[in-house]
Amino acid sequence: MKEYLMFLLPTVMQILRYTIFAGLAYLIFYVWRKKAWFPYKNQIKYPEKAKMWADFQYSMLTCLIFGGVIVLMLWCNSLGITLMYKNIDTWGVGYFWFSILAIILIHDTYFYWTHRLMHHPKIYKKVHLIHHTSHNPTPWTAFAFHPLEAFIEIGFAPILIFLMPTHLLAWLIFLMYMMLMNVLGHSGFEYNPKSFLKNPVSKWYTTPTHHNMHHQFVHKNYGLYFNFWDRIMGTNHEDYEKTFEKVSKGKNIAETKKEPTTRIKSELLEK
């Protein structure tokens, strides 16, 4: 019985974490402080409730898939065939924190390139399109993936446990960080200060505006946590900094002439 509970727990925890993180973000931005945050909303219109419900259902399916992959990782570890270890002293506290940073950096690189791959026309319509039906994302969009995309998103983790020594707690911290950043990135509101992109350190991080523009304009702003690859590869939207400056000052974005044109292009891809 204990073995069954051990393998059930990761999936249950994945669902609970997502429900709590996305639920709190939704309550703050869309219910409790809706009026206060409105000037910082990336898009004036609010998405339809039916779309948010659809995103929620896809997100729950993703949580089940993520949970299943985590169970697979734990099973492989129980067989003693991975490089995961139990005692932090085995590699030391310094390496423990380094491993968390390494997982985040590896995932960021993995995400950027798999994300760009999923925007290939032959793959986009079959896999990534479901996520992009949310032109105006909310916290419930964070994990709204096609099942195949969900496997791609988590796919680096079961590979990494065979290549790099990692502690279970390091993975738990990473999963919390990954979920938080995904939820906030899809929040639809810019919570960072207006000086964020002018700071020599923080400018290398992505913002909700950065990812919201990806959902609006589709073929720009592919990054997840950091803005390294988009800057290096020239895939930042040309109006990103200008748009961020406007929204972060509380000057809500009005409908522009550019958005409908880009939206039409996006819809053509989806047909």
C-alpha positions as CSV (number, residue, x, y, z in Angstrom):
1,M,0.0,0.0,0.0
2,K,2.8,2.4,0.9
3,E,4.4,1.8,-2.5
4,Y,1.2,2.8,-4.3
5,L,0.8,5.9,-2.2
6,M,4.5,6.9,-2.9
7,F,3.8,6.7,-6.6
8,L,0.4,8.5,-6.4
9,L,1.7,11.4,-4.2
10,P,3.8,13.2,-7.0
11,T,0.8,13.4,-9.2
12,V,-1.5,14.6,-6.5
13,M,1.1,17.2,-5.3
14,Q,1.6,18.4,-8.9
15,I,-2.2,19.0,-9.3
16,L,-2.4,20.7,-5.8
17,R,0.6,23.0,-6.5
18,Y,-0.7,24.1,-9.8
19,T,-4.2,24.7,-8.5
20,I,-2.9,26.8,-5.6
21,F,-0.3,28.8,-7.6
22,A,-2.6,29.5,-10.6
23,G,-5.7,29.9,-8.4
24,L,-4.0,32.5,-6.2
25,A,-2.7,34.5,-9.2
26,Y,-6.1,34.4,-10.7
27,L,-7.8,35.6,-7.5
28,I,-5.4,38.4,-7.1
29,F,-5.2,39.7,-10.7
30,Y,-8.7,38.8,-11.9
31,V,-11.0,39.0,-8.8
32,W,-9.7,40.6,-5.6
33,R,-7.4,43.4,-7.0
34,K,-8.9,43.4,-10.5
35,K,-9.4,47.2,-10.7
36,A,-6.1,48.0,-9.0
37,W,-4.1,45.9,-11.5
38,F,-6.1,46.8,-14.6
39,P,-3.7,49.6,-15.7
40,Y,-0.9,47.0,-15.8
41,K,-2.8,44.5,-17.9
42,N,-1.0,43.5,-21.0
43,Q,-4.3,43.4,-23.1
44,I,-7.4,45.5,-22.3
45,K,-9.9,42.7,-22.9
46,Y,-10.4,39.9,-20.5
47,P,-10.6,36.3,-21.9
48,E,-13.9,34.5,-21.9
49,K,-14.6,32.2,-19.0
50,A,-15.2,29.3,-21.4
51,K,-11.6,29.7,-22.7
52,M,-10.2,29.7,-19.2
53,W,-12.2,26.6,-18.4
54,A,-10.7,24.9,-21.4
55,D,-7.2,26.0,-20.4
56,F,-7.9,24.6,-16.9
57,Q,-8.8,21.2,-18.3
58,Y,-5.7,21.0,-20.5
59,S,-3.6,22.1,-17.5
60,M,-5.0,19.3,-15.3
61,L,-4.1,16.8,-18.1
62,T,-0.6,18.2,-18.2
63,C,-0.3,17.9,-14.4
64,L,-1.3,14.2,-14.7
65,I,1.4,13.7,-17.4
66,F,4.1,15.6,-15.4
67,G,3.1,13.6,-12.3
68,G,3.5,10.3,-14.3
69,V,6.9,11.3,-15.6
70,I,8.0,12.2,-12.0
71,V,6.8,8.7,-10.9
72,L,8.8,7.2,-13.7
73,M,11.9,9.1,-12.5
74,L,11.3,7.9,-8.9
75,W,10.9,4.3,-10.1
76,C,14.2,4.4,-12.0
77,N,15.8,5.9,-9.0
78,S,14.5,3.1,-6.8
79,L,16.2,0.6,-9.1
80,G,19.5,2.4,-8.5
81,I,20.1,3.2,-12.2
82,T,20.1,7.0,-11.9
83,L,22.5,9.6,-10.6
84,M,20.0,10.9,-8.0
85,Y,21.3,10.8,-4.5
86,K,19.7,10.9,-1.0
87,N,22.3,12.6,1.3
88,I,23.1,16.2,0.5
89,D,26.5,15.7,2.1
90,T,27.4,13.3,-0.6
91,W,28.1,16.2,-3.0
92,G,28.0,19.0,-0.5
93,V,25.7,22.0,0.1
94,G,27.5,24.1,-2.5
95,Y,26.9,21.6,-5.3
96,F,23.3,21.2,-4.1
97,W,22.6,24.9,-4.9
98,F,24.7,24.8,-8.0
99,S,22.6,21.8,-9.3
100,I,19.4,23.8,-8.9
101,L,20.8,26.6,-10.9
102,A,22.1,24.2,-13.5
103,I,18.7,22.5,-13.9
104,I,17.1,25.9,-14.4
105,L,19.7,27.0,-17.0
106,I,19.5,23.6,-18.8
107,H,15.7,23.8,-18.8
108,D,15.8,27.3,-20.1
109,T,18.0,26.3,-23.1
110,Y,16.0,23.2,-23.7
111,F,12.7,25.1,-23.6
112,Y,13.9,27.8,-26.0
113,W,15.0,25.4,-28.7
114,T,12.1,22.9,-28.4
115,H,9.7,25.9,-28.3
116,R,11.1,27.2,-31.6
117,L,10.9,23.7,-33.0
118,M,7.2,23.5,-32.1
119,H,6.6,26.6,-34.1
120,H,7.6,24.9,-37.3
121,P,4.5,24.9,-39.5
122,K,4.3,21.1,-39.7
123,I,4.5,20.7,-36.0
124,Y,2.7,23.8,-34.8
125,K,-0.7,22.9,-36.0
126,K,-0.6,19.4,-34.5
127,V,1.1,20.1,-31.2
128,H,1.6,23.7,-30.1
129,L,-1.5,25.2,-31.5
130,I,-3.6,24.3,-28.4
131,H,-1.5,26.5,-26.2
132,H,-1.7,29.3,-28.7
133,T,-5.4,29.3,-28.9
134,S,-5.0,31.5,-25.8
135,H,-4.1,34.8,-27.5
136,N,-4.9,36.5,-24.2
137,P,-3.4,34.2,-21.6
138,T,-4.3,33.8,-17.9
139,P,-2.7,31.9,-15.0
140,W,-4.8,28.9,-16.2
141,T,-3.0,28.9,-19.6
142,A,0.4,28.1,-18.0
143,F,0.1,24.4,-18.4
144,A,-2.5,24.3,-21.2
145,F,-0.7,22.0,-23.5
146,H,-1.4,19.2,-26.0
147,P,-0.5,15.9,-24.3
148,L,2.5,15.5,-26.7
149,E,3.7,19.0,-25.9
150,A,3.4,18.2,-22.2
151,F,5.7,15.2,-22.7
152,I,8.2,17.4,-24.6
153,E,8.1,20.1,-21.9
154,I,9.1,17.6,-19.1
155,G,11.2,15.4,-21.4
156,F,14.6,16.9,-20.3
157,A,14.1,15.8,-16.6
158,P,14.1,12.0,-17.0
159,I,17.2,12.4,-19.3
160,L,19.1,14.6,-16.9
161,I,18.8,12.3,-13.9
162,F,21.0,9.8,-15.9
163,L,23.6,12.5,-16.8
164,M,23.9,14.7,-13.7
165,P,23.9,14.0,-9.9
166,T,20.8,15.6,-8.4
167,H,19.1,15.5,-5.1
168,L,15.3,15.0,-4.9
169,L,15.0,18.2,-3.0
170,A,16.7,20.1,-5.8
171,W,14.1,18.8,-8.2
172,L,11.3,19.8,-5.8
173,I,12.7,23.3,-5.6
174,F,13.1,23.5,-9.4
175,L,9.5,22.3,-9.9
176,M,8.2,25.0,-7.6
177,Y,10.3,27.6,-9.4
178,M,9.2,26.4,-12.8
179,M,5.5,26.4,-11.9
180,L,5.7,29.9,-10.3
181,M,7.5,31.4,-13.3
182,N,5.1,29.8,-15.8
183,V,2.0,31.0,-13.9
184,L,3.3,34.6,-13.5
185,G,4.5,34.7,-17.1
186,H,1.0,33.8,-18.2
187,S,-0.7,36.1,-15.7
188,G,-1.5,38.8,-18.3
189,F,-0.3,41.5,-16.0
190,E,3.1,43.3,-15.7
191,Y,4.1,43.3,-12.0
192,N,7.8,44.2,-12.5
193,P,8.9,47.8,-11.9
194,K,9.4,50.2,-14.9
195,S,13.2,50.1,-14.3
196,F,13.4,46.3,-14.7
197,L,14.7,46.3,-18.3
198,K,17.2,49.1,-17.6
199,N,18.9,47.2,-14.8
200,P,22.1,45.3,-16.0
201,V,21.1,42.2,-14.2
202,S,17.3,42.0,-14.3
203,K,17.1,42.9,-18.0
204,W,18.3,39.3,-18.7
205,Y,15.1,37.9,-17.2
206,T,11.8,37.5,-19.1
207,T,8.7,39.4,-18.0
208,P,4.9,38.7,-18.3
209,T,4.9,41.4,-21.1
210,H,7.6,39.4,-22.9
211,H,5.6,36.2,-23.0
212,N,2.2,37.9,-23.5
213,M,3.6,39.4,-26.7
214,H,4.6,35.8,-27.8
215,H,0.9,34.8,-27.4
216,Q,-0.2,37.9,-29.3
217,F,2.4,37.9,-32.1
218,V,3.4,34.2,-32.2
219,H,6.8,34.2,-33.8
220,K,8.8,36.2,-31.3
221,N,9.8,36.0,-27.7
222,Y,10.4,32.3,-27.3
223,G,12.3,32.4,-23.9
224,L,11.0,31.0,-20.6
225,Y,13.0,32.2,-17.6
226,F,15.8,34.3,-19.2
227,N,16.1,36.6,-22.2
228,F,19.5,35.2,-23.2
229,W,18.6,33.2,-26.2
230,D,16.1,35.6,-27.6
231,R,18.7,38.4,-27.4
232,I,21.4,36.2,-28.9
233,M,19.2,34.8,-31.7
234,G,17.5,38.1,-32.5
235,T,14.0,36.7,-31.7
236,N,12.9,39.5,-29.3
237,H,9.9,41.4,-30.6
238,E,11.1,44.7,-31.9
239,D,8.6,46.6,-29.7
240,Y,9.2,44.6,-26.5
241,E,11.0,47.2,-24.5
242,K,8.7,50.0,-25.7
243,T,5.6,47.9,-24.8
244,F,7.1,46.9,-21.4
245,E,7.8,50.5,-20.5
246,K,4.3,51.5,-21.3
247,V,2.6,48.7,-19.3
248,S,4.9,48.9,-16.4
249,K,4.1,52.6,-16.0
250,G,0.4,51.7,-15.6
251,K,-0.5,53.0,-19.0
252,N,-2.8,50.3,-20.2
253,I,-2.2,49.1,-23.8
254,A,-4.9,50.3,-26.2
255,E,-5.9,48.3,-29.3
256,T,-3.3,49.0,-31.9
257,K,-3.3,48.7,-35.7
258,K,-0.5,46.1,-35.5
259,E,-2.3,43.6,-33.3
260,P,-5.3,42.8,-35.6
261,T,-2.9,42.2,-38.5
262,T,-0.7,39.9,-36.5
263,R,-3.8,38.2,-35.0
264,I,-5.1,37.4,-38.5
265,K,-1.8,35.8,-39.4
266,S,-1.9,33.7,-36.2
267,E,-5.5,32.6,-37.0
268,L,-4.5,31.6,-40.6
269,L,-1.8,29.4,-39.1
270,E,-4.4,27.7,-36.9
271,K,-6.7,26.7,-39.8
